[in-house]
C-alpha cells in the first residue's frame, strides 16, 4: 500500500553571472537587474499552491539550487524560509542547503545566510586548477575557491559540500587527484565528485573540448576513490562521498523515492497521494518571465503509471551504494515487491544485482554499468 514518505522542498533560482559551456540546467544570465523582490513573491505564491500536497507533513529538507542561488540576498532566502515555516513547518534539525558560487562568495553574506536559517552550503568549486576553471568557463579562481570554503567555515557553517568534476579538458590523473587532496585538506564533510559529460544544448556539445581518454578516466576513478577512502570518505551514492553523518539528506530523499515540492522557474516536484494511490510529477514553467507573470506556473501534473513505477524507483534507489530497504518499494510505489522477482533474478544471474533480501542493492559491477542495467530492466532483463 502506498504510504506518505518524507517531504523535501526544492527551490530553483535560475540566474547566474555567466552560463557555463557544459551546463544544461535551466539557468539564465543576469541582465541589468535581478528581479529579487518579484521572484520572492512568485515563489511564495507557488508554494501556497502546493500546500494540498503537503498532507500534514513537515519539511525535512530544503535545497536552494540554480543558477547561482548565492546571487540572492540572505534577506530573500530568509523570507522564503519564514514563509515555508509559517505555511508548512520544519522537522527538528531540518537540513537547509544553499548552493554557492566561489565567484560570489563574501564573508558577510555567508554569515547572513547562516543567520537566515541555512545550515549547509554546497560550494560549486568544480576544480582548484586555474587552467581547468578557465576551460570550464568558471568565473572564479582556485584561490577564490579555497577562500570561499574557509569563509564559510568562519561564518559558522559546520556542514559544507564541495562540488568537484573530473574528466575535464586536458586533465590528467595527477590533476584530478590534486583537486581531491585540496578538497580533503579543506575538511569538507561531503564531496560531490562526478565526471564531466557533454550534454545536448550546451556550448560544449556544439564545439566539444578535448577530453581525457577512457584509460585516463578509469585511472582517475580508481585513484580518486582510493584517496577518498583513505581520507575517511565513504562512497554512499555513485557520485557522492561523505564522512560519517554528512550524507546529504535532501538528495538521499530523492534517491529513496521520497516526496518533494518543487517551486521556481523550471522546478520539478514528485508527490504521493495514498488516498487515491497516485504518484505525480509536477513541473513549473521554465522561462523566468513566464514564471513571474503566470497566474499558475505549473505546466504539467502527470501521474506515474503503475507500469513505470518500478523503473522510476530503481533509477533512483540503485544509485545508492547500499541500496534501500526492500519494504520501501511497496511503501513508496504502492506495488507489491513480488513484481520485481523475475527481472531481478535475471540481473542477479548476470552479476549486476544482489539477491533479493532485506535490501534492494546493485553489485559493484551493477553500479559501474547502471545505465545499461536499467536499460535491460526496461527491456525485461532479457
CORURZI-V910790 format. One record per residue. N is the residue number from 0. PSI is psi as a letter, one per 40 degrees, with the letter a starting at -180 (999 if undefined). BURIAL is I if it has 16 or more other C-alpha atoms within 10 Angstrom, else O. Layout:
n-><N;N>
psi-><PSI;PSI>
burial-><BURIAL;BURIAL>
This chain:
n-><0;1;2;3;4;5;6;7;8;9;10;11;12;13;14;15;16;17;18;19;20;21;22;23;24;25;26;27;28;29;30;31;32;33;34;35;36;37;38;39;40;41;42;43;44;45;46;47;48;49;50;51;52;53;54;55;56;57;58;59;60;61;62;63;64;65;66;67;68;69;70;71;72;73;74;75;76;77;78;79;80;81;82;83;84;85;86;87;88;89;90;91;92;93;94;95;96;97;98;99;100;101;102;103;104;105;106;107;108;109;110;111;112;113;114;115;116;117;118;119;120;121;122;123;124;125;126;127;128;129;130;131;132;133;134;135;136;137;138;139;140;141;142;143;144;145;146;147;148;149;150;151;152;153;154;155;156;157;158;159;160;161;162;163;164;165;166;167;168;169;170;171;172;173;174;175;176;177;178;179;180;181;182;183;184;185;186;187;188;189;190;191;192;193;194;195;196;197;198;199;200;201;202;203;204;205;206;207;208;209;210;211;212;213;214;215;216;217;218;219;220;221;222;223;224;225;226;227;228;229;230;231;232;233;234;235;236;237;238;239;240;241;242;243;244;245;246;247;248;249;250;251;252;253;254;255;256;257;258;259;260;261;262;263;264;265;266;267;268;269;270;271;272;273;274;275;276;277;278;279;280;281;282;283;284;285;286;287;288;289;290;291;292;293;294;295;296;297;298;299;300;301;302;303;304;305;306;307;308;309;310;311;312;313;314;315;316;317;318;319;320;321;322;323;324;325;326;327;328;329;330;331;332;333;334;335;336;337;338;339;340;341;342;343;344;345;346;347;348;349;350;351;352;353;354;355;356;357;358;359;360;361;362;363;364;365;366;367;368;369;370;371;372;373;374;375;376;377;378;379;380;381>
psi-><h;h;i;h;i;i;h;i;h;h;h;h;h;e;i;i;d;h;h;i;e;e;h;e;i;g;i;h;h;h;b;d;i;h;g;d;d;d;d;d;d;d;d;d;d;d;d;d;d;e;d;d;e;d;f;e;i;i;h;e;i;i;h;h;i;a;a;g;d;e;d;i;i;d;d;d;d;d;d;d;d;d;d;d;d;d;d;d;i;i;i;h;f;i;h;h;i;h;h;i;h;d;e;e;h;h;d;d;d;d;d;d;d;d;d;e;e;h;e;h;h;h;h;g;d;d;i;e;h;d;d;d;d;d;d;e;e;i;e;i;i;d;d;d;d;d;d;d;d;d;d;d;d;d;e;e;h;d;h;h;h;h;h;i;i;i;f;i;h;e;h;i;d;d;d;d;d;d;d;d;d;d;d;d;d;e;f;h;e;h;h;h;h;i;h;h;i;h;i;i;f;i;d;d;d;d;g;h;i;h;i;i;i;d;d;d;d;d;d;d;d;d;d;d;d;d;d;d;d;d;e;e;h;h;h;e;i;d;e;h;h;i;i;h;e;e;i;h;d;d;d;d;d;d;d;e;f;a;i;h;i;h;i;i;h;e;i;i;i;h;i;i;g;d;d;e;e;i;h;i;h;h;h;i;h;d;h;d;d;d;d;d;e;h;d;h;e;h;e;h;g;h;i;h;i;d;d;e;d;d;d;d;d;d;d;d;d;e;d;h;d;e;a;i;h;d;e;d;d;d;d;e;e;e;i;i;d;d;e;d;d;d;d;d;d;d;d;d;d;e;e;d;i;i;i;h;b;e;i;h;i;i;i;d;d;d;d;d;f;d;d;d;d;d;d;d;d;d;e;e;f;999>
burial-><O;I;I;I;I;I;I;I;I;I;I;I;I;I;I;I;I;O;I;I;I;I;I;O;O;I;I;I;O;I;O;O;O;O;O;O;O;O;I;I;O;I;I;I;O;I;I;O;O;I;O;O;I;I;O;O;I;I;I;I;I;I;I;I;I;I;I;I;I;I;I;I;O;I;O;I;I;I;I;I;I;O;O;I;O;O;O;I;I;I;O;O;O;I;I;I;I;I;I;I;I;I;I;I;I;O;I;O;I;I;I;I;I;I;O;I;I;I;I;I;I;I;I;I;I;I;I;I;I;O;O;I;I;O;O;I;O;I;I;I;I;I;O;I;I;I;I;I;I;I;I;I;I;O;I;O;I;O;I;I;I;I;I;I;I;I;I;I;I;O;I;I;I;O;I;I;I;I;I;I;O;O;I;I;O;I;I;I;I;I;I;I;I;I;O;I;O;I;O;O;O;I;I;I;O;O;O;O;O;O;I;I;O;O;O;O;I;O;I;I;I;O;O;I;I;O;O;I;O;O;O;O;I;I;I;I;I;I;I;I;I;I;I;O;O;I;I;I;I;I;O;I;I;I;I;I;I;I;I;I;I;I;I;I;I;I;I;I;I;I;I;I;O;I;O;O;I;I;I;I;I;I;I;I;I;I;I;I;O;O;I;I;O;O;O;O;I;I;O;O;I;O;O;O;O;O;O;O;I;I;O;O;I;I;I;I;I;I;I;I;I;I;I;I;O;O;O;I;I;I;I;I;I;I;I;O;I;O;O;O;O;O;I;I;I;I;I;I;O;O;O;I;I;I;I;O;O;O;I;I;I;I;I;O;O;I;I;O;O;I;O;O;I;I;O;O;I;O;O;O;I;O>
